[in-house]
């Protein structure tokens, strides 16, 4: 029997309603995967200002702290204090591969620094990464040092809206909005800080009917917000399904 779980460092994260069933599955996971030392179960959905989940220990060591390796980088993570999704590893690599040497990049929802650090490890860019969660910023600082990108990544503890005011307009070659569910709201705030022909990377959830294209649905929302601002080109794709007819969509937009 195949047991589904997310692997974050040496922690396995499972879902379920029945404790006995989860305990049985947890034992199997640890037996089959010697590198895993902890099995946690999600007790709640992502919620609140800091986008946190509640977890309960099902098996293994009693901790939520781990070191996660991804795309040649290492990340110190505490699942009780920060939000982290290993399922976006491919997305983070795709974005990092788009960035060119010498670019100035803003990540408005930086978390523990995954997108930002992976960019700085791949190219010689200057990345500013913002988060409102002090624990995420603290761990991001640790991760910057652990990945030897101290000169490439600057972390800022602030609400993304407030952080923009410290920069002159037209500062950034590229702005990341990797917070589906909120990214659209922040898009009009980000645009004035983008250079001409700058790039926006945006992630958003959308519900669609059977005949609708999720990418086109998000694109329509973005077009309404941009108004007179000209969208020169765009690339869009479905990242994953997150429910019945509900999707996470990625848009890469070049703005005039």
N, C-alpha and C positions, 0 to 999 in steps of 0.2 A: 504494500500500500504506500502510495506517495503522500508525504505530509508536506504541506505548503508552509513555508516560513521565510521571513526576511533575515538575512545575515548581516549584522552590523558588528564589525570586529569579531570578537569571540562570543557575541551574544546572538541567540536566535530569538526572533519575535514572532509569536503565533497569534492566531485569533481563535475564538471559540466561546461557547456559553457553558459547557459542561466541564467542571473542574476535573472530574475523574478522567474524562476523555482527554483533556489537555495534559494531565499528568502522564497518562499512558503514552501519548504522542511525544511528550518531552523526553521521556526515557529513551524512546527509539531514536530521536534526533541526536541525543548525546552519544548513544552507542554507535551510530553510523557516522558521526562527524567528530572525531577526537579533538579537533582544534577548537570546537565550541565548548564553552565552560558554563554558560548561563542560558536558561530558557525563560523568557518573559512573555506574558500575555497582555495584550492591550485591553485595558479596563474601560477606556473611553475613547471617543473620537477626538481628533485634533480640535482644540478649542482655546478661546481666550486671546488676549493681546499678544502673548508670546507663542501661540500655536502649539501648546503642549498636549501630550497624552498622559493618562495615568496608566501605570503598569503594575502587574503583580508578578512576583517570582513563582514560577511553576517548578523549576528544577535547577540544580547546579548551585553555583556560588551566589551569595546574596549581595548583588551589586548592580548598578546601572551604568557604571563607568567602563569605557573600553577604548581601544585604539583601532580605528578603521583604516584600511588601506584601499586606495582607489586611484586608478589612472596614474600610478607612480608617485602619489602623495600619501601622507599619513595624517589622520585627523583624530584628535582627542575629543571624545564625545561623552556626555552624561545625559542619557535619555530622560532622566527625571527633571532636567533643567532646560533642555533645548530640543527643538524639533529637527529631525534628520530623516531623510528618505534615501536609502541606498538604491532605490529603483530609478533615480535620476542620474546615475553615474554616466550613462551613455550621453544624456543631454549635456551634462557638464563638459564632457570631452568634445562634443560637437561645437559648443559655443567657444571653448578655448581654441579650437582649431581655426575658427573664423578670425580671431584677433590677430592683428599685425604688429610687428615691432614698432615701438614708438607711440602707440595709441595711449590715450588717456581714457580710462573706463570707470564708470560708476555702477556699483551694484547696490541698488536701493534697499534690498532685503538680504543682507549678507550672511546671516546665521553664523555658523562656526567657520565660515570662510571657504567653503568648498569650491564654488564657482570661481571666486577671486584668486585663490591660491593656485588652482589648476591653470588658470590663465597665466599667472606670473611665472609658473614653472615651465610653461611651454614657450613663451615669448618674452621679449624685453618690453614690457608695458608698465604703465603706472596705474594701479587699480585702487580706487577708494571704495571701501566696503562699509555699509551702514547697517546697524541693527539697533532696535529699541530694547532688546533683552540684554541686561548687563552680564548675565552668565554666558550668553552666546559670544559677546564681545571679548570676555575674558578668555574663553576657549579659543576664539579666533586668534588672539594675540599669541597664545601658546602654539597654535598651529602654524602661524607665520614663522616663528622661531624654529619649530621642528622641521619645516620644509625649506629653510634657508632662503626665504623671499622677503626678508626684512626691508630691503630697499624698494621692493616692487608693490607691496600691499600696505595701505594705511587703513586702519579700522577706526570707525567713529561710532560712539554711543549716542544715539539720537533717534527720534522719530524721523522717518524718511522725508516727510514734508518739511520739517524744521531744518534738516541738514542741508537742503538745497541752498538756503540763504547764505551759506558761508562761501559759496562758489560764485564767480562771475558767470553771466549768461554765456552761452555758446562755448562752454569749456570742454565738453566731452565728445570724443569720437564715437563712443558706444555707451549705451545705458541699458542695464539689465533690470528687468522687473519680474523676478522669478517667484511671485507670490500669487498663484491662481486664486481667484475669488476677490482679490483686492487690486490686482495690477491695473485693470482698466481705470479704476478711480484715480490712480496716481499718474496715469499717462499724460494728461494735460499739464500737470505740474512739471513733468520731466522734460517735455519738448523744448521749452525756452533755453534749457541748459545743454542742448545738443548742437554740435557744430553743423554747418551746412553739409548735406550728404552724409549725415551721421546715421548710426544704426541703433534701432531699438530691438531688444530681445524681450518678448513678452510671453508670459504663460497665463492661460485663462481656462476656467471651466465653462462649459456650455451644455445646455440641454437642447436636444433637437428632435424633430419628428423623424419618422422612418425615411422620408425622402430628402431631408435636409443634409447639407454638407457641413460638418462641424467647423471646418476651417473657414468656409464662406460666412458662417454665422458670426464668428469672432471678428472676421475682417470687416463686416458691416458695422459692428459696434465701434471698432477702431476708426473707421472712415468718418463716422458721425462725430467723434471726438476731435479728430484732426481738423475738421472744417476746411478752412482755406489752405491749410498747410498741405503741400503736395507730397503724396506718397509716390516715390519714384519707382521702387520695386518692392516686392515682398516674396518671402518663402514661408509656407505654412505646412504644418503636418500634425497629425494626431499623435500625441505622445502615448496615451493609454486610455482605455475605458475605465471609468471610475464608478459606473452604475448603469442601470438600464437607460440607454439612449443619452447618457451623460459622459462627456469626454474632457480630458485635458488636452488643450491645443497649444502648440508653440507657433509664434509668429516672429519672423525676422523682417523688420521694416526699414527701408532706407528712406529718410525724410529729407526733402529739399532744404 
